[in-house]
Amino acid sequence: MRRVWQRSRPCERQRLSSRGFGLIEVMAALCVLLAASMISVSAGKAGWRALRTARLEAGGLAAGRDKMEELIARPSSARESGQDEWHQGADRFIRIWRVRPWSGFPGLQRLEVSTRWSDQGLVLLDLVAVAP
């Protein structure tokens, strides 16, 4: 059996290559572009969420530390349990503190400060110290 090889003419090759991109190529490029943009948007959203969480945790820690330092600075007879709100910019934190005698060690008090804030659910941070 004899095979016939056809060679395309130079003018045909030129006409095929001068037509530009085909529909399939354009669709594939658009899909790649869409996937890359979706990945970058989701990474950006995750970064903003992590930044907000870190800012709230730092604010909650500052609120608890501030109250703990205030309780330690007071004389033991002036310490009492309670709660209040603490604001840092637009963020609101609720602080609840408890003062209890530390069992087994007369003259020492157990100081507990809980800081709560809302960030897609309730977040709680507890600080505990012992003071004379």
C-alpha positions in Angstrom: 0.0 0.0 0.0 1.3 3.3 -0.9 1.0 6.3 1.3 0.5 9.7 -0.1 2.1 12.5 1.9 0.6 15.8 1.5 2.6 18.8 2.2 0.7 22.0 2.9 1.6 24.9 0.9 3.4 27.8 2.5 0.5 30.1 1.9 -1.9 27.7 3.7 0.4 27.6 6.8 0.5 31.3 6.8 -3.3 31.6 6.6 -3.8 29.1 9.5 -1.3 30.9 11.8 -2.6 34.4 11.1 -6.2 33.6 12.3 -5.3 34.1 16.0 -6.4 32.2 19.0 -9.1 29.6 18.9 -12.1 29.5 21.1 -10.8 26.6 23.2 -7.5 28.4 23.8 -9.3 31.5 24.9 -11.6 29.5 27.2 -8.6 27.7 28.8 -6.8 31.0 29.4 -10.0 32.5 31.0 -10.3 29.4 33.3 -6.7 29.7 34.4 -7.1 33.4 35.0 -10.4 32.8 37.0 -8.8 30.1 39.1 -5.8 32.3 39.9 -8.0 35.3 40.9 -10.1 33.1 43.1 -7.1 31.7 44.9 -5.7 35.2 45.5 -9.0 36.5 46.8 -9.4 33.6 49.2 -5.8 34.1 50.4 -6.5 37.8 51.0 -9.7 37.1 53.0 -7.8 34.5 55.1 -5.0 37.1 55.7 -7.5 39.7 56.8 -9.3 37.3 59.1 -6.0 36.2 60.7 -5.1 39.9 61.2 -8.4 40.6 62.9 -8.1 37.6 65.1 -4.6 38.6 66.2 -5.7 42.2 66.9 -8.6 40.9 69.0 -6.4 38.5 70.9 -3.9 41.2 71.6 -6.6 43.5 72.8 -8.1 40.8 75.0 -4.7 40.1 76.6 -4.2 43.8 77.2 -7.6 44.1 78.8 -6.9 41.2 81.1 -3.4 42.3 81.9 -4.5 45.8 82.7 -7.1 44.5 85.2 -4.7 42.0 86.7 -2.1 44.7 87.3 -4.8 46.9 88.9 -5.8 44.1 91.3 -2.3 43.3 92.3 -1.5 47.0 92.9 -4.4 47.3 95.4 -4.1 46.2 99.0 -5.6 42.8 99.7 -8.4 44.4 101.8 -9.5 46.6 98.9 -9.7 43.7 96.3 -13.2 42.5 95.3 -14.8 40.5 92.5 -16.7 42.3 89.7 -17.0 42.9 86.0 -16.8 45.7 83.5 -16.4 46.5 79.8 -13.2 47.6 78.3 -13.0 49.3 74.9 -10.1 49.5 72.5 -11.0 51.4 69.4 -14.2 49.8 68.0 -13.6 46.5 69.8 -15.4 45.7 73.0 -14.2 43.3 75.7 -16.0 42.1 78.8 -13.7 41.5 81.9 -14.9 39.4 84.8 -12.6 39.1 87.8 -12.7 37.0 90.9 -10.8 37.4 94.2 -10.7 34.3 96.4 -8.6 33.3 99.3 -6.2 30.6 98.3 -6.9 27.5 100.2 -4.1 26.0 102.1 -2.0 29.2 102.2 -3.4 31.8 104.6 -2.7 35.4 103.6 -2.7 34.7 99.9 -5.4 35.5 97.4 -6.1 33.8 94.0 -6.9 36.5 91.4 -8.7 35.4 88.2 -9.4 37.7 85.3 -11.5 36.4 82.4 -11.7 38.5 79.2 -14.4 37.7 76.7 -15.1 39.1 73.2 -17.0 38.1 70.2 -15.3 37.1 67.0 -17.5 34.7 65.0 -18.3 33.1 68.4 -17.4 33.7 72.0 -13.7 33.8 72.8 -12.4 33.5 76.3 -9.0 34.3 77.8 -8.2 33.6 81.5 -5.4 35.0 83.5 -4.6 33.7 87.0 -2.2 35.0 89.7 -1.6 34.7 93.4 -0.9 37.8 95.5 -0.4 38.5 99.2 
